[in-house]
Amino acid sequence: MDQLTPIKQEFVRIIKRLKQQHGISYTEMHRQTGIKHDLFKKASAGQSFAVTDEIVEQLKTTFARELKQYPKAQFGGQLASDGMDLVFSGRVVQDPGLVYEMDEGEPVPIKGDIQSGTHQLLADQPLQAWLKARLVLYLQQQLGKSYTLTVGQQALYLPTGSIRMIHIGVFSRGDFHPLKESVPRVVIEIDSKADLSGIGETIAYFKKKNVQLQSLGVARIIWIFTESKTIWTVSEDGQTVSQEWDTDVLVLDNVSLNIQSLLDEFVAR
């Protein structure tokens, strides 16, 4: 199995997206770009291959129109048109409704019932929204200029056809560029908007998402659950530690967070 560097990951993600979501064959990609056909085959098969920034940019420039849009739906909670079919990895899904993430080509729906109109969309509860803003401010102050933080519904793309949403990303400053895809060192999730009712055991969703994020190079994943007031921390070796949110939780470089302390500090003002 070839060791995928960030540039290789981006190349694989692009060609698989063009093929799976837009029906563009590797032969057609070769014809339009002049990039060797063998490169597409090796990359898609997980074999050893070499690719440069120039090749990736050429691919992105040639297929700029396709890469700016998703066929028949948007991800991260956007609504697909009524009655519209959605194609994932050659499989047609009828009335997909709201798709939150993709798991190896399979749609992960957003919470709620589309028939009754109770989908949560991406709306946060006040506590969730406050935590996102407060944690970014607090961690940026503690970590300093060596790190950059992002907040929102950020998509991370995997070569397997998975698209995972993250709420907060902590990036080494030198690894992050706002116009390029980057992999955070730490991911912080505050609850989940995914509908887990049809996925089997809920824990399986979290475990698989953790493994996929770690495969990209994420070193630490922190899940904050506002209802139970607990925090799961997944370390680089895959071990998960569960803590109450009134305890100190290590984030990075000896910087910790304590949710209860942040809440108490706000209330005391």
C-alpha positions in Angstrom: 0.0 0.0 0.0 1.4 3.4 -1.0 2.0 5.9 1.7 -0.3 8.8 0.9 1.2 12.2 1.4 -1.2 15.2 1.5 -0.7 15.9 -2.2 -1.3 12.3 -3.1 -4.4 12.2 -0.9 -5.8 15.3 -2.8 -5.0 13.7 -6.2 -6.8 10.4 -5.2 -9.8 12.3 -3.8 -10.2 14.4 -6.9 -10.0 11.6 -9.4 -12.4 9.4 -7.4 -14.8 12.3 -7.0 -14.7 13.0 -10.8 -15.3 9.3 -11.5 -17.9 8.4 -8.9 -19.9 11.6 -8.7 -19.6 12.9 -12.2 -19.1 9.8 -14.3 -15.8 10.9 -15.8 -13.6 7.9 -16.7 -9.8 7.8 -16.2 -9.5 7.6 -20.0 -11.4 10.9 -20.3 -9.3 12.5 -17.6 -6.2 11.5 -19.5 -7.6 12.8 -22.8 -8.4 16.2 -21.4 -5.3 16.7 -19.3 -2.6 14.7 -21.0 -1.7 13.2 -17.6 -0.6 9.6 -18.0 -3.4 7.1 -17.9 -1.3 4.7 -15.8 -1.1 7.3 -13.1 -4.9 7.3 -12.6 -5.0 3.5 -12.5 -2.2 3.2 -9.9 -3.6 5.9 -7.7 -7.1 4.5 -7.7 -5.8 0.9 -7.0 -3.7 2.0 -4.0 -0.5 1.2 -5.8 2.7 3.2 -5.5 2.6 6.4 -7.7 4.3 9.8 -7.9 2.4 13.0 -8.4 3.4 16.7 -8.3 1.6 19.9 -7.3 1.6 20.9 -10.9 -0.3 17.7 -11.9 -2.9 18.3 -9.3 -3.3 21.9 -10.3 -3.7 20.9 -13.9 -6.4 18.4 -12.9 -8.2 21.0 -10.8 -8.0 23.6 -13.6 -9.3 21.3 -16.3 -12.2 20.1 -14.2 -12.8 23.3 -12.3 -16.5 23.4 -13.1 -17.2 19.8 -11.9 -15.2 20.3 -8.7 -17.1 23.4 -7.8 -20.4 21.5 -7.6 -21.9 18.3 -6.2 -24.1 16.3 -8.5 -27.8 16.5 -7.4 -27.1 17.3 -3.7 -24.9 19.2 -1.3 -23.3 17.8 1.7 -23.2 19.0 5.3 -27.0 19.4 5.7 -28.0 21.0 2.4 -31.4 20.0 1.0 -31.6 17.9 -2.2 -34.4 18.8 -4.6 -37.7 16.8 -4.0 -37.9 13.6 -6.0 -34.3 13.8 -7.2 -32.2 10.7 -7.3 -28.7 10.8 -5.8 -25.9 8.7 -7.2 -23.2 7.4 -4.8 -20.6 5.0 -6.1 -22.9 3.9 -8.9 -25.8 3.3 -6.6 -29.0 5.4 -6.8 -30.5 6.5 -3.6 -34.2 7.7 -3.9 -35.1 10.9 -2.1 -31.9 11.3 -0.1 -33.2 14.3 1.7 -30.5 15.8 3.9 -27.0 14.3 3.7 -24.7 15.2 6.6 -21.6 13.1 5.7 -20.4 10.3 3.3 -19.1 7.1 4.7 -17.1 5.2 2.0 -19.7 6.2 -0.6 -22.7 5.7 1.6 -24.8 8.8 2.7 -25.0 9.5 6.4 -28.3 11.4 6.9 -28.8 14.3 9.2 -31.0 14.0 12.3 -34.7 14.2 12.1 -37.7 13.2 9.9 -37.8 14.8 6.5 -41.5 13.9 6.2 -42.5 15.8 9.3 -40.0 18.6 8.7 -38.1 18.1 12.0 -34.6 17.9 10.5 -32.2 19.8 12.7 -30.3 21.1 9.7 -27.1 22.6 10.9 -28.6 24.8 13.5 -26.9 24.8 16.9 -28.4 25.1 20.3 -27.2 28.2 22.2 -24.8 26.1 24.3 -23.3 24.4 21.2 -22.8 27.7 19.4 -21.3 29.3 22.5 -18.9 26.4 23.1 -17.6 26.6 19.5 -16.9 30.3 19.8 -15.5 30.2 23.3 -13.3 27.2 22.7 -11.7 28.7 19.6 -11.0 31.9 21.4 -9.6 30.2 24.5 -7.5 27.7 22.6 -6.1 30.3 20.2 -5.0 32.4 23.2 -3.4 29.4 25.0 -1.7 27.8 21.9 -0.4 31.1 20.5 0.7 31.9 17.0 2.1 28.5 16.3 -1.4 27.2 15.6 -4.4 28.2 13.6 -8.0 27.2 14.4 -11.0 26.8 12.2 -14.7 26.6 13.3 -17.9 25.7 11.5 -18.9 22.7 9.3 -15.6 21.9 7.7 -15.4 18.9 5.3 -12.4 16.5 5.3 -12.2 14.3 2.2 -10.8 10.8 2.3 -9.6 8.7 -0.7 -12.2 6.1 0.2 -15.1 8.3 -0.8 -15.8 9.5 2.7 -16.5 13.1 3.5 -16.4 13.8 7.2 -17.6 17.1 8.9 -15.7 18.6 11.8 -16.6 21.5 14.1 -13.3 22.8 15.3 -9.9 22.1 13.8 -6.5 22.9 15.4 -3.8 23.2 12.7 0.0 23.7 12.9 0.3 27.1 11.4 2.8 25.9 8.8 0.4 23.1 7.7 -2.6 25.3 7.1 -3.6 27.3 4.1 -7.1 28.8 3.7 -7.2 28.1 0.0 -6.0 24.5 0.2 -7.2 21.4 1.9 -5.3 20.8 5.2 -5.4 18.1 7.9 -5.8 19.4 11.5 -3.7 18.0 14.3 -6.7 18.0 16.6 -10.4 17.8 15.9 -13.0 18.9 18.4 -16.6 17.8 17.9 -19.6 19.1 19.9 -22.4 16.6 19.7 -23.3 15.2 16.3 -25.8 16.1 13.7 -25.7 12.6 12.1 -28.8 10.5 12.2 -27.6 7.3 13.8 -30.9 5.4 13.9 -30.2 3.4 10.7 -26.5 2.8 11.3 -26.7 0.1 13.9 -24.9 0.7 17.2 -24.2 4.4 17.8 -20.7 3.7 19.1 -19.9 2.2 15.7 -20.4 5.6 14.0 -18.0 7.3 16.3 -15.4 4.6 16.1 -15.4 4.5 12.3 -15.2 8.3 12.0 -12.4 8.4 14.5 -10.4 5.8 12.5 -11.0 7.7 9.3 -9.9 11.0 10.7 -6.8 9.3 12.2 -6.0 7.8 8.8 -5.7 11.4 7.4 -3.2 12.2 10.2 -5.4 13.7 12.9 -3.5 13.0 16.2 -6.3 13.7 18.7 -10.1 13.8 18.5 -12.2 15.3 21.3 -15.9 14.6 21.4 -18.0 16.9 23.7 -21.5 15.7 24.6 -23.6 18.6 26.0 -26.5 16.4 27.1 -24.5 14.0 29.3 -21.8 16.6 30.1 -19.1 14.1 29.2 -16.0 14.2 26.9 -14.4 11.4 24.9 -10.7 11.9 24.0 -9.3 9.7 21.3 -5.5 9.6 21.3 -3.1 8.9 18.4 -2.9 5.2 19.5 -6.7 4.8 19.2 -7.4 4.6 22.9 -10.5 6.4 24.1 -10.8 8.1 27.5 -14.2 9.2 28.9 -14.2 12.1 31.3 -16.7 14.4 33.0 -16.5 17.9 31.5 -15.6 19.4 34.9 -12.1 17.8 34.6 -9.1 19.0 32.6 -8.9 17.5 29.1 -5.6 17.7 27.3 -5.8 19.3 23.9 -2.2 19.9 22.7 1.2 20.9 23.9 0.2 20.8 27.6 -2.8 23.0 26.9 -6.0 21.6 28.5 -9.6 22.7 28.6 -12.2 22.5 31.3 -15.7 23.1 30.0 -17.2 23.6 33.5 -14.6 26.2 34.4 -15.3 28.1 31.2 -19.0 28.1 32.0 -18.5 29.1 35.6 -16.2 31.9 34.4 -18.9 33.2 32.1 -21.7 33.0 34.6 -19.6 34.8 37.3 -19.1 37.9 35.2 
